Amino acid sequence: MSGEGRGDDVYQPDGSDVDNRPTDELDPENVLDEPGLDDILDTGYSPPEKPLGVSKYGTTGEEQLEGESLDQRIAQEVPEDDPLRAAEESAEDGDAVEDAEPEDNGPEEDEAGDRRAGRIEAAGDPVTSRDNRVLGRDVGIDGGAATAEEAAVHVQDEDGDDGRP
């Protein structure tokens, strides 16, 4: 039995097929790297909505030979917005920065309560409840580790002056 070759000893590839790779491009249907490839002929061309550069100087042969003057080039340029210049111009017009309305930085004092609510848990067993109402109870602040949604909830007194509950 020692004279017989095992399966691994019978066939040993010599590595001659390593350089035997295709030199042309692969068909997009056979490429495994990019699954969303379409056939090259199936992709369409969408022209721009309006012709670009038709109304600009230098589209005709005569204009190209003549050349464009510096004044024409400067007239085509669009300056960038300068926020400092805009602030100076508005100050000159009488619109001072102090006269600007304040930004909205959240609810006004009368819209939210003074005390922050704590963690909110379900007040009943949601499995046995057949109502569409969702009830919750405040179980207190948990060391300030509240989510942003929980931190936004404030307690408002029930006896409000404006008639709201």
Secondary structure, 3 states (H helix, E strand, C coil): CCCCCCHHHHCCCCCCCCCCCCCCCCCHHHCCCCCCCCCCCCCCCCCCCCCCCCCCCCCCHHHHHHCCCHHHHHHHCCCCCCHHHHHHHHHHCCCCHHHCCCCCCCCCCCCCCCEECCCEEECCCCCCCCCCCCCEEECCCCCCCCCHHHHCCEECCCCCCCCCC
